[in-house]
Amino acid sequence: MIAGPIAILLFGSWGLILTLLVVCTAFLQLSFRRLRQSHADIWRNLGEPHVLGDRRTYYSARKFVWSKQCRELDDAVLTRRASFSYYSGMSAAVLGLALVAVLAIQAVLHALQVT
């Protein structure tokens, strides 16, 4: 009867991870929008990024938004949005890795019990 609580924990964890990824994506898009509005030259140099746009521009723009170089623009709104995006994305990644590790350990322990 331990499967019930584990299933709830599993689905709850995945729900939290997905929520964090959605928040990360939303704030990243808001960061791109702020770049377009307040720092148009940088936004154009980054390839006019959009979350649903070309992966090449998306990744380089995300790297910029999450960098010290972006924080040095002294734009409090952009820095706050970028930080929120970064920390929600990294939290999702850490939780995802922890969940995978727990599931792998559980599978290994179960396999050792069976043999």
N, C-alpha and C positions, 0 to 999 in steps of 0.2 A: 504494500500500500504506500510505499515511498514514491512511486511513480507520479502520483498526483501533485505533491508539492514540488517535485523536480520539474514537472511539465509547466506548472504555473511560473516557477522561477525562470525557466527557459524562455517561455513566451513573453514574460515581463521584461527580461533582459533584452531580447530582440526588439521589443517595442520601444524600450528606452534608447537603444542604439539607433534605431531608425528615426526616432524623434530628434535625437542629437544631430544626425546627418541632415535632416530636413532644416533644422535651425542653422546649421553650418552653411548649407547651400543658400538659404535665404539671406543670411547676413553677408555672405560673400557677394551675392548679387547686389545687395544694398551698398557694399563697398565699391563695387564696379560703378554703380550709378553715381556715387559721390565723386569718384574719380572723374567721370564724364562731366559732371556739373561744375566741379571746383578746380579740377586739374586736367583740363581737356587735352593739353599737349602730351602729358604723360599717358593718358588714356589712349590717345591715338598711337603713340609710340609702342604701347603694349598690344596693338592690333585691334583696338576697339572691342575689348573682351565682353563676353556675355556668358553666363553660366551654361546656357544651352547652345553656345556657339562652338566654334572650332576648338578641338582639344589643345592644339598647339598654343593658341593665344590664351586659352583658359588656364593652362598650367603655368605658363610664364607670368601671367597676370596674378594668379593666386600666389605664386612665389613672391612676387613683388609686394602684394598687399600684406602678406604675412612677414615681411622683412623689416629690418631696422631702417632701411632706406625710405620706406613708406612712413614710418613713425617720425622720421626727420622732416617730413613735410609740415609738421606742427599743425595738423588738422585734427582737432579733438574728436569730431564726429567720425571721420574716417578711421582714426586710431581705435576708437571704441567699437565700431562695427567690425573692423578687421580682427581685433582681439577676441571679440565674442565669437566670430566665425572660427578662428584658430582654436580657441579652447574647447568649443563644442565639438569640432572635428577631431581634435586629439583625444578628447574624452571618449568619443565614440570608438576611436581606434583602440584605445587601451581596454575599454570594456569588451570590445569584440575579441581582442586577443586573449583576454582573461577568460571569456566564455569558451572560446575554442580550446584553451588549455584545460579548463575544468572538464569539458566533454571528452577530451583525449585521455586525460588521467582516469576518468571514470571508465572509459572503454578498456583501457589497459588493465585496470584493477578487476574489471568484470572478466576479462579474458584470462587473467591469472587465477581467478576463482574457479573458472570452468575447468581448467586443465588440472 
